[in-house]
Amino acid sequence: MVKQTTLKFFKFDVSQQVFFQSEHSFSIVNLKPITPHHILVIPKRHVENLYELKNEEKTDFFDTVHTLYRFIRYLTGTNGTNLAIQDGLISGQSVPHVHAHIIPRYEKGNMGDGVYNLLKGEYRTVVGKDIVKPDAPKERRERSMEEMIKEATYLQTQLEKWLKLPEDEKDKQYVDIPDLDESSTEVE
């Protein structure tokens, strides 16, 4: 892991939320997660759009997304995963710095495609009916720095263990956290 002291996501110092760094990218826990262990992968160099990444940054960024997708899937035993890059304001990009969301999805409390409305920070109704199911979080709660540091520390510890596993073990699902579901962003 390549260490850098101050890491910024646009203009925000997110150094305390970081649990992984590579040469050109880093990963943080989410301020307002949609599901438990919803994380972000961010290039170290600030660029607003994906096409602005240099070849080596692009390769590193997508390698990091792939590695952390496998890790989160292993750790949580998810039933599915959303990988999302919102490129440009019109796509719902709320922070003008390229980033990929890795969102574990669970059977319990599943919100279906409502996850995309939550990514945009919205909770909409259509003809008086909720798009997301009632057990999904209607609001994404902003967490304290203490909560995020606790999760980042946990993920860093678990990631270090996972990285040491033989390659054929890394895609077997291991669930260290019982009964995670999409209706809560709380991590025990």
Buried (B, 14 or more C-beta within 10 A) or exposed (E): EEEEEEBBBEEEEBBBBBBBBBBBBBBBBBBBBBBBBBBBBBBBEBBBEBEEBEEEBBBBBBBBBEBBBBBBBBBBBBBEBBEBBBBEEEEBBEBBBBBBBBBBBBEEBBBEEBBBBBBEEEBEEEEEEBBBEEEBBEEBEEBEEEBBBBBBEBBBEBBEEBEEEEEEEBEEEBEEBEEBBBBBBEBE
